[in-house]
Amino acid sequence: MARPTMSSDMKESHNHKVILITGASSGFGKACTSLLATQGHHVYGTSRVTEFPSVDTASNIPVNIPMDVRDTAFIETAMDFIIDREGRLDVLVNNAGYGLAGAIEETPLEEAMAQFDTNFFGIHRMCQSVLPVMRNQESGLIVNISSIGGLVTTPFQGFYCASKYALEAYTESLRMEVKPFGIQVTLIEPGDFKTDITKNRIIAKESSIYEGRQNTAINVITNDEQNGSDPKDLAVLLANIIGKKDVRPRYMIGMFHQKLAAWIKCMLPASLFEKLIMSYYKI
């Protein structure tokens, strides 16, 4: 099905932006859809547990649509729905993802692959779907929600961090490739925030070999998350980024000591930084 898009002249006549946010049922996604909708944007939030709206929705109320970022056909159906209604897509926020914890040795291959299928390849599927629309418009913004865990690895979250490290490289490359088409790409790298990532985290395997150290590290991670920042702070940052003419390659947000860790990693010898991380997570 061919997707209609507006010409550049028609696009300029709209003050609002058409925004698609994946993983909008809770946490960052929910906070972002709510804030951006109140600012007058046409916001579409996705979830695996909703159905397509049967009636038009007021512009200041987010429209919830079904989507599974692991399913290309699902993504194309959702994209057709948005383009049929709006004629364009100005901003994609790739937020869908989840946490996987456990010792690398004991993580089943299917669990590791599932982590990448959502956290990394899900974003790739989304980008492949929206880029033809944005190229045709000669404009667009893609915001990939990464993590400080994509810069500083935490023990017993190896595959989660690896998926975020991969996203960092992917975003840097994509940003350079699509810039000539008027499309901007950026990363948001949050530290620990109080979201549902804690209760939704999957433990790959209850360890016998690593049990004590694994449980200790996960307890530290959980405590940091539950005492973390408010997701509304990230929503405010996203709104500011969307309002910019030119966006930076990355934006880090979170508690001071977590942002500091990313900087210290670049300054200290690798072996010393490793000792600091192991000490922090009490392993």
N, C-alpha and C positions, 0 to 999 in steps of 0.2 A: 504494500500500500504506500503510495507516494505521500509524503508529508508536506502539507502546505506551510510556507513560511512567509513572513512579511518582508517587503522590501525595506531597505535602509531608511528611506524617507518616511514610510509608515511607522517604522519602529521608533523614530525620533519623536513622534507625536505622543508617546506614552511616557508618563513620569514614573509609573510603577514598573517593577521588574517582575518577570515570571521566573519563579524559583522552585527548583525541585530538590528536596532534602530526603535522602534515604535514611532508614532507621529512625523514624520520627515518633515512634510510639512512647518513648521515654527518654530520659537523660538529655544529652546534648541536642538530639533531634527535636524533641518536644519543646525544649526551651527556645530553640532557634525558630521553629515554625511559629510559635506563639508571638514572639517579639517582632519578627519580620512582617507578619500579617497585620499587626497593630500599626505598623508604619505605612500601610497601604499597598504593600506588594501582594501579588497573586502567588500564594505559596501552596505547593503540593508536597505533602509529606507521605512517605510510603511506609507500609507495614505488611508483614506476611499474614496478618490476622484481621484484615478488613475487606470490604467489598467496594466495587466502583459506585460512586454516587449516582443516583438516578435523576437528580435535579441540579440546576445551577446553584452555586453557593455564593453568598456575598463576598466581595473582594477582601473584606477584613476578617474573614474566617478561613483558616487553613482547610484545604480540601485533602482528605485522607484517601489514598488510593492503594490497592494491593500491589505488592511487588516483592519478589524474591531475587536478590542480586546474584543468586547462583543459577538462575534460569533465564537464558537469553530470550526465549519466547515471551516470558512474563514481562521482561523489561521492555520489549518492543511493543507489547500491548499497552503498557502504561504510557510509554512515550507517545504512541499514536493518540491516546486519550487526551494528553496535555496539548499536543500540537493541533489537534482538531478543535479544541476549545480556544486556544490562545494564538495560534499561528506562529509561535516562536518560543524559545527558551533562552533566558538570559543568564541564569546561574544554576549550576549543578553543585550541590554540596554532598560529597561522598562521605557519609557518616556511619552507615551500617557496618557493624562488626561486633565481635565478642571476644572475651578473654579465655585463654586456655592455659592452665597451669599444670605443672608436673615435671618430673625429671626427664630430661631428653632421652636417656637410655630406655626408660620405661614407657614412653609415649608411643602408642600404636600408630603405625604409618597412616591408617585411615583417619585418625584424629588430627595428625599433623597436616595431612592434605586438606581436610575439611576446614582447618583454620585458615589456610592460604586461599581456599576456594571462596570464602566469604571476605576476609580482610584484605586480600590482594586482588585475586582474579575477579571478585565481584566489582571492584572499582574499575578494573580494566574493561569489563563488559559495559559498565555504565558509560565510560568515556567513549568507547567505540560507538555507542548508540547516539550520544548527543553531539559528537564532533561534526558529523555531516550537517546537522542543523545549524550549528554555530558557524561553520565555515561559510554556509550559504548566506547567513546574516552578516558575515564579516565582523562578528562581535560575540562576546561571551566570556564567562568566568567559570572556572572549575576550581572548587575548593576541596582539597582532600584532607580529611581529619586523620592525622597521624598520631603521634604520641612522643613525649620525651623518651619513652621506651624505644623509639626508633633512633635515638641518639646515644642513650645510656642503657645498656642491657642489665636486666635484673635476673638474679638466679631463680630457677624453677619457673620462669616464664619465657624460656628460650624460643619457642615457636611463635608466641605472640610478638615478642620483640623482633624476631626475624621477619615476620610479615610486615612490621612497621618500618624496619630498615629497608626492605625491598620497596616499600611505597615511597620512601625518601628518594631513592635512585630513580624510580619510575617517574615521579613528579618532576624532578629536575630535568630529565630528558624530554618529557612531554612538553614542558614549558618552552624549551628552546625550539622544538619542532613546530609548534602551532602559533608561535608569536607572529610570524608573517601574515597569518590569516585574521589578525585582530583579536585573537583569543588569549586570555590570560589564565595562568594556572598558578596556584599557590598551595602551601601547606599550613595547617594549624597544628601545632605540637603541644597538646595539653599535658600537664602533669596529672597528679591525682585530684579527681573531682568526685563529689558525692553523687554517684549515679548508680544505675542498676547493674553496672558491670560487675559489681561485687557478688550480688546474689545470682547473677546469670553465668558466672565463671564456671567453666567445665574443668574438673580435675581429671586429667587424663587417666591416672591410675593411682589407687591408694598404695603408696609405696611401702615396701618392706625394707629395701636396701637403704633408701634415702629418707625414711619416714621422719625422723627427728628433725633433720635440717630442713626438709621440705616444709613441714608444718610450721616451723619457726619462721621461715622466710615468708610464707603465705600469710601468716598472722601479722607480720609487719606490713606487708602490702595491703591487707584488708584494713588495718588500723589507719594507714595513710589515706586510703580511699574514703573511709567513713568520716575522717576529719579533714577532708579535702575541700576545695573551693566549690562555690555554687555554680551549677551549669549555666545560670543566667549570665555569669561573667563572660563565658565563651560566646554566648549569643550576642552580647553587646559588641565584642570584638568582631564577630562575623558581620554584624550590621555595619560597622565602621569600614571593614574591608570592602564590602559590596558598594559602599559609597565612594570609594577612591577611584580616581582615574587610572592610576598605575599601582599595581600591588607588588609587594616584595616577594621574593621566593618562599619565605617562611615566616611564621609568626609563632613565637613560643609564649605560652600562658600557663600560669600555675603558681605554686608556692615558691618563695624566693630560693629556698635551699635546693629545690629540684632544678630550677633554671640554672642555679650556680653550678650544680653537678655537671651539666652539659658543658659549661665553660671550663671547669676545672679539668675535665677529661682531655681537653685539647692542650692543657698546659703541663700536666704532670706526666712523668714516665708511666707507661701502661701498667707495669707491675705494681707500682705504688697506688695507682687509682683502683686497681683490682682489689687490693687489700682494704681500701676505704669502703668499697661497695660490700665486700664480704663482712666487714665489721658492722656496717649499717644494718644489714639484714640478719646479723647475728648467726652467721654460719661459719 
